[in-house]
Amino acid sequence: MTIDYSEDLRDLTGRHAVDPDGDKIGTIDEVYVDEDTGEPSWLTVKTGWFGSNVSFVPIQGTYFAGDDVVVAYGKSTVKEAPNFDAEGHISREEEMRLYEHYNVQRPGETTSAGRVADTATGVDQVAEMTR
């Protein structure tokens, strides 16, 4: 079951982020909301000794497992993600680098194959063609 975003997103901060195998990645620091859609799109996770590094992780596919939040990506993938000193905002270019790193389509964008990423799930769906 994925996270119900109607719940208070602040409840995510301070929880441990773990990968699908249960390996601890770090502690969730912030939730970033897409400026275009208003939907939550990224979690920042403090990693490393004393939480000295901050990694962005797509919020799509996350779910609660007890007090932990399971993200859809392995620990090494998260730790190898591009790091930014975002301070509450990431640029479009930084966000595109993150989408490329995680190999996910930006929600709402259509690919050359006529597919569009669903804004709620981030999953590619066949785009409805209109004439």
VEXDREN-2710 file (C-alpha; in Angstrom, 1 decimal):
% VEXDREN-2710
k/r/px/py/pz
1/MET/0.0/0.0/0.0
2/THR/1.4/3.4/-0.9
3/ILE/1.3/6.4/1.3
4/ASP/-2.1/8.3/1.5
5/TYR/-1.0/11.8/0.7
6/SER/-4.2/13.2/2.2
7/GLU/-2.4/12.5/5.5
8/ASP/-0.1/15.2/6.9
9/LEU/3.1/15.0/5.0
10/ARG/5.0/16.3/7.9
11/ASP/4.4/12.9/9.6
12/LEU/7.1/11.6/7.2
13/THR/9.9/13.8/8.5
14/GLY/12.1/12.2/11.2
15/ARG/11.2/8.7/10.1
16/HIS/13.8/6.2/8.9
17/ALA/13.8/5.7/5.2
18/VAL/14.6/2.1/4.2
19/ASP/15.0/0.4/0.9
20/PRO/12.8/-2.5/-0.4
21/ASP/15.2/-5.0/1.3
22/GLY/14.8/-3.3/4.7
23/ASP/18.3/-1.7/4.7
24/LYS/18.3/1.7/6.5
25/ILE/19.2/4.5/4.1
26/GLY/18.8/7.5/6.5
27/THR/16.3/9.8/8.1
28/ILE/13.7/11.7/6.1
29/ASP/14.3/15.5/6.4
30/GLU/11.8/17.2/4.1
31/VAL/9.0/16.6/1.6
32/TYR/9.2/18.6/-1.7
33/VAL/6.1/19.4/-3.6
34/ASP/6.1/19.9/-7.4
35/GLU/5.5/23.6/-8.1
36/ASP/3.5/22.8/-11.2
37/THR/1.1/20.1/-9.9
38/GLY/1.1/20.8/-6.2
39/GLU/1.7/17.1/-5.6
40/PRO/4.4/15.8/-3.3
41/SER/7.3/14.6/-5.5
42/TRP/10.5/14.2/-3.5
43/LEU/11.8/13.2/-0.1
44/THR/15.1/14.4/1.2
45/VAL/16.9/11.8/3.2
46/LYS/19.9/12.6/5.4
47/THR/22.5/9.9/5.0
48/GLY/26.1/9.2/6.0
49/TRP/27.8/9.9/9.3
50/PHE/25.7/12.3/11.4
51/GLY/23.4/12.9/8.5
52/SER/26.0/15.0/6.7
53/ASN/24.7/14.1/3.2
54/VAL/21.2/14.8/1.8
55/SER/19.8/12.7/-1.0
56/PHE/16.6/13.2/-3.0
57/VAL/14.3/10.2/-3.5
58/PRO/11.1/10.1/-5.6
59/ILE/8.1/9.8/-3.3
60/GLN/6.3/7.6/-5.8
61/GLY/6.0/4.0/-4.5
62/THR/6.8/4.8/-0.9
63/TYR/4.9/3.1/1.9
64/PHE/4.9/2.8/5.6
65/ALA/6.3/-0.4/7.3
66/GLY/5.7/0.2/11.0
67/ASP/7.5/3.4/11.9
68/ASP/9.7/3.3/8.8
69/VAL/9.1/4.6/5.3
70/VAL/10.0/2.1/2.5
71/VAL/11.2/3.9/-0.7
72/ALA/11.1/2.2/-4.1
73/TYR/14.9/2.3/-4.7
74/GLY/17.9/0.5/-3.3
75/LYS/20.2/2.1/-0.7
76/SER/23.1/2.4/-3.2
77/THR/20.9/4.1/-5.9
78/VAL/19.8/6.7/-3.3
79/LYS/23.3/7.3/-2.0
80/GLU/24.6/7.7/-5.6
81/ALA/21.9/10.3/-6.5
82/PRO/23.0/13.8/-7.5
83/ASN/23.1/16.0/-4.4
84/PHE/22.0/19.6/-4.3
85/ASP/22.0/22.3/-1.6
86/ALA/18.3/23.0/-2.4
87/GLU/17.2/24.9/0.7
88/GLY/13.5/24.3/-0.1
89/HIS/13.7/24.5/-3.9
90/ILE/15.3/22.6/-6.7
91/SER/15.7/24.0/-10.2
92/ARG/14.1/22.3/-13.2
93/GLU/17.6/21.2/-14.3
94/GLU/18.4/19.6/-11.0
95/GLU/15.0/17.9/-11.0
96/MET/15.6/16.5/-14.5
97/ARG/19.0/15.1/-13.3
98/LEU/17.2/13.4/-10.5
99/TYR/14.5/11.9/-12.8
100/GLU/17.3/10.7/-15.1
101/HIS/19.3/9.1/-12.2
102/TYR/16.2/7.2/-11.0
103/ASN/15.2/6.4/-14.6
104/VAL/11.6/7.8/-14.1
105/GLN/9.5/10.0/-16.3
106/ARG/8.6/13.4/-15.0
107/PRO/4.8/13.2/-14.2
108/GLY/2.7/14.7/-17.0
109/GLU/5.4/14.6/-19.6
110/THR/4.8/12.7/-22.8
111/THR/7.5/10.6/-24.4
112/SER/8.2/10.2/-28.1
113/ALA/6.6/6.8/-27.8
114/GLY/3.2/8.5/-27.0
115/ARG/3.3/7.6/-23.3
116/VAL/2.7/9.9/-20.4
117/ALA/3.6/9.6/-16.8
118/ASP/0.7/9.6/-14.4
119/THR/0.9/12.6/-12.0
120/ALA/-0.3/10.5/-9.0
121/THR/1.7/7.4/-9.5
122/GLY/4.6/8.3/-11.8
123/VAL/3.8/5.2/-13.8
124/ASP/3.9/5.5/-17.6
125/GLN/0.4/5.2/-19.1
126/VAL/-0.6/5.2/-22.8
127/ALA/-1.3/8.8/-23.7
128/GLU/-4.8/9.3/-25.1
129/MET/-4.4/10.7/-28.6
130/THR/-6.9/13.4/-29.7
131/ARG/-7.2/14.9/-33.2
END
